[in-house]
Amino acid sequence: MPPVPVILAPMATTLAPRDFAALRAREFPGVCEVAYLNAAAVAPIPERTRLATEAYGQRRTRPHELKADDFDGVLERARAAAARLIGADSTEIALGSNTSFGLNLAAHALPMEPGSAVVISDREFPANVYPWMRQRERGVRLEIVPTDPLGRPDEERLLERLDRGDVSVFALSAVQFASGYCADLTRFGRFCSERGIWFVVDAIQALGQVEIDVRQAGIDILATGGHKWLCAPFGTGFAYVRRELQDRLEPHLVGWTGMQACTDYTRLLDYQYKFLPDARRYEPATHGLQDLVGLTESIQLLVEAGISRIGAHQQEVLQPLLDWLAGHPEVQVISDLSPARRTGILCFQPAGPENTFHSLADAGVVCVLREGAIRIAPHLYNTVDDVARVVSVLNRTNP
Ligand SMILES: Cc1ncc(COP(=O)(O)O)c(C=O)c1O
């Protein structure tokens, strides 16, 4: 197949008009009927993503008309969009179907001395626990460092543990699923690189709402799925593998598309066990191309809106609830509200959280209960009125 030039549609630095209400009406009409405050579980796909994936499906009904650009071009644009989002190079992106793909890649491929420790914080999402438990087969210990009393990573305690000289890997969620706590990645990244510790980041609760620059943060491997804050189709995601590491990390899943000898589809039988010279070596094989078209569209939309602007919008939208919580000190706030730690995930524990949760659901508020707390997770399509609806329920249930 001839090489396909990567033509990433130019990204405007601003939306015209930069207006979240207009964006909501145009791209997210499906969530206008309810107060959809659940991006930390599943975000809606925007209209442009739906249209792009449907258009691909339409072309797919006539596969003889698909062009080279519908194959390699789709993959290259998805890798380029992912790379741009996190400050990486396309050659450092392996497309995969979820966060677990990248976390398993890290757990199986990173060199670890028998007897060394993998360190995680307690209360990590299970996707960032089980692949590390599996490494006990390699003689590696998994150490789970206790959180602070409210269940957030205890950064000082983690650093103290990482400093003991026997740690091979530190794996951390950039944003915690049950508290919204945003970790200081740069501080951890620097600390790890100074001590030769691999730094692995689960970024699914961050990308799309929190800026991450993998180089600045010193991340070795980052893993994400697309269906939460990236507003992308289910079964999309990617892993970042730092360029300098790739020659040292043998793929765990050996896919034929990751092999140099398989780039010419007219001659596939010259078997040679040599990987491609970039992160494509970690990709399992044939992709869900129609969904990757959607991933690219969704990332572009978010980048055009501006990730830091999305973050500011979330805080504006959350303000009525923050004010209500400030006036109700008896309600335990689980999230750390300090500016560097807060995100668009706000978790709190009213008396009788289940009853409050059901009253919220009855009032058309879509959110979830996680680990005994109500989790409110607005994104770029939400309005202050959505969160005002939460407050009016709270005024009834927890006066
Ligand atoms: C921190 C975190 N990691 C991972 C996942 C999901 O993992 P995967 O994309 O592999 O299903 C979730 C939520 O579902 C999560 O909150």
The ligand as a MOL file (V3000), in Angstrom:
LIG
                    3D

  0  0  0     0  0            999 V3000
M  V30 BEGIN CTAB
M  V30 COUNTS 16 16 0 0 0
M  V30 BEGIN ATOM
M  V30 1 C -9.0560 5.1750 36.5390 0
M  V30 2 C -9.7310 4.2200 35.5920 0
M  V30 3 N -8.9840 3.3880 34.8520 0
M  V30 4 C -9.5280 2.5430 33.9790 0
M  V30 5 C -10.9010 2.4850 33.7910 0
M  V30 6 C -11.4820 1.5920 32.7640 0
M  V30 7 O -10.5420 0.7300 32.1710 0
M  V30 8 P -10.7760 0.1790 30.7150 0
M  V30 9 O -10.7150 1.3430 29.7710 0
M  V30 10 O -9.6710 -0.7780 30.5160 0
M  V30 11 O -12.1230 -0.4810 30.7110 0
M  V30 12 C -11.7320 3.3250 34.5720 0
M  V30 13 C -13.1990 3.3370 34.5030 0
M  V30 14 O -13.9350 2.5830 33.9680 0
M  V30 15 C -11.1220 4.2220 35.4770 0
M  V30 16 O -11.8600 5.0570 36.2020 0
M  V30 END ATOM
M  V30 BEGIN BOND
M  V30 1 1 1 2
M  V30 2 1 2 3
M  V30 3 2 2 15
M  V30 4 2 3 4
M  V30 5 1 4 5
M  V30 6 1 5 6
M  V30 7 2 5 12
M  V30 8 1 6 7
M  V30 9 1 7 8
M  V30 10 2 8 9
M  V30 11 1 8 10
M  V30 12 1 8 11
M  V30 13 1 12 13
M  V30 14 1 12 15
M  V30 15 2 13 14
M  V30 16 1 15 16
M  V30 END BOND
M  V30 END CTAB
M  END
